[in-house]
Amino acid sequence: MTPISFADFDKVDIRIGTIVEVLPFPEARKPAFKLKIDFGPAIGVKKSSAQITKHYAADDLMGRQVAAVVNFPPRQIGPFMSEVLTLGFPDEQGGVVLVAVTHPVPNGGKLF
């Protein structure tokens, strides 16, 4: 692994947001949801495609706070434009487990 400087880390803008909409994404190559995540007034609501169907049902995701990279350029995923990268870790079988906070925090809070 190549070491990075703190300045490199500081370029990645990771924020907390609340999922406000979850839709199926049947056009995706791998099972996924289309999410809308509220990052507060400074950033607003952004869209994300997330391959998290193994561990999460749509109803379980509504109102959940998640971490995401908000300063990548938008990425076209099939017919959907993903604006942020929702963060997670793989479990033993490769299913995604979301990065989350243990206590509620204000939407838009920056990871440091």
C-alpha positions as CSV (number, residue, x, y, z in Angstrom):
1,M,0.0,0.0,0.0
2,T,1.3,3.4,-1.0
3,P,1.4,5.9,1.9
4,I,-0.5,9.2,1.4
5,S,-0.1,12.6,3.0
6,F,-2.8,14.2,5.2
7,A,-3.2,16.7,2.3
8,D,-4.2,13.7,0.1
9,F,-6.8,12.5,2.6
10,D,-8.1,16.0,3.1
11,K,-9.1,16.1,-0.7
12,V,-11.6,13.3,-0.2
13,D,-14.9,15.0,1.1
14,I,-16.7,12.3,3.1
15,R,-20.0,13.5,4.6
16,I,-22.9,12.0,6.5
17,G,-26.4,12.1,5.1
18,T,-29.8,10.6,5.7
19,I,-31.5,8.4,3.2
20,V,-34.8,10.0,2.1
21,E,-35.7,7.8,-0.8
22,V,-35.0,4.2,-1.9
23,L,-36.0,2.8,-5.2
24,P,-35.3,-0.5,-6.9
25,F,-32.7,-0.5,-9.7
26,P,-33.7,-3.4,-12.0
27,E,-31.5,-2.1,-14.8
28,A,-28.3,-2.5,-12.8
29,R,-25.9,-5.4,-13.7
30,K,-25.7,-6.4,-10.0
31,P,-28.6,-6.1,-7.6
32,A,-28.7,-2.5,-6.3
33,F,-30.9,0.4,-5.0
34,K,-31.2,3.9,-6.2
35,L,-30.9,6.2,-3.2
36,K,-31.5,9.8,-2.5
37,I,-29.5,11.1,0.4
38,D,-30.0,14.4,2.2
39,F,-26.6,16.0,3.1
40,G,-28.1,19.1,4.6
41,P,-28.6,22.6,3.2
42,A,-25.0,23.3,2.0
43,I,-24.9,20.1,-0.2
44,G,-28.5,19.2,-0.7
45,V,-30.0,15.9,-1.7
46,K,-27.8,13.7,-3.9
47,K,-28.4,10.4,-5.8
48,S,-26.4,7.3,-5.4
49,S,-26.5,3.7,-6.8
50,A,-25.7,1.2,-4.1
51,Q,-25.2,-2.5,-4.3
52,I,-26.4,-3.2,-0.8
53,T,-29.4,-5.5,-1.4
54,K,-27.8,-8.5,0.3
55,H,-28.0,-7.0,3.8
56,Y,-30.6,-4.2,3.5
57,A,-34.3,-4.0,2.5
58,A,-35.6,-0.7,1.1
59,D,-37.8,-0.2,4.2
60,D,-34.7,-0.6,6.5
61,L,-32.8,2.1,4.7
62,M,-35.3,4.9,5.0
63,G,-34.1,7.5,7.5
64,R,-30.7,5.7,8.0
65,Q,-27.6,7.9,8.1
66,V,-24.8,6.8,5.8
67,A,-21.3,8.1,4.9
68,A,-20.5,9.0,1.3
69,V,-17.8,10.7,-0.8
70,V,-19.5,13.8,-2.1
71,N,-16.8,15.3,-4.3
72,F,-16.3,12.6,-7.0
73,P,-17.6,13.6,-10.4
74,P,-21.1,12.1,-11.2
75,R,-20.9,8.7,-12.7
76,Q,-23.3,7.2,-15.2
77,I,-24.5,3.7,-14.1
78,G,-26.8,2.4,-16.8
79,P,-29.7,4.8,-17.1
80,F,-28.9,6.4,-13.7
81,M,-26.5,9.2,-12.8
82,S,-24.9,8.5,-9.4
83,E,-23.7,11.8,-7.8
84,V,-22.0,10.4,-4.6
85,L,-20.3,7.2,-3.5
86,T,-22.1,5.5,-0.6
87,L,-19.4,3.8,1.6
88,G,-19.3,0.3,2.9
89,F,-17.1,-2.7,3.7
90,P,-17.4,-6.2,2.3
91,D,-18.4,-9.0,4.5
92,E,-16.9,-12.5,4.2
93,Q,-19.0,-13.2,1.1
94,G,-18.5,-9.8,-0.5
95,G,-21.8,-8.3,0.5
96,V,-21.7,-4.6,1.4
97,V,-22.1,-3.5,5.0
98,L,-22.7,0.3,5.1
99,V,-20.5,2.7,7.0
100,A,-22.6,4.4,9.6
101,V,-22.5,6.5,12.8
102,T,-23.4,5.1,16.2
103,H,-25.3,8.3,17.2
104,P,-27.3,10.8,15.1
105,V,-25.2,13.7,13.8
106,P,-26.3,16.7,11.6
107,N,-26.6,15.9,7.9
108,G,-23.6,17.3,6.0
109,G,-21.1,16.7,8.8
110,K,-17.6,16.1,7.4
111,L,-15.4,13.1,8.4
112,F,-12.1,14.2,9.9
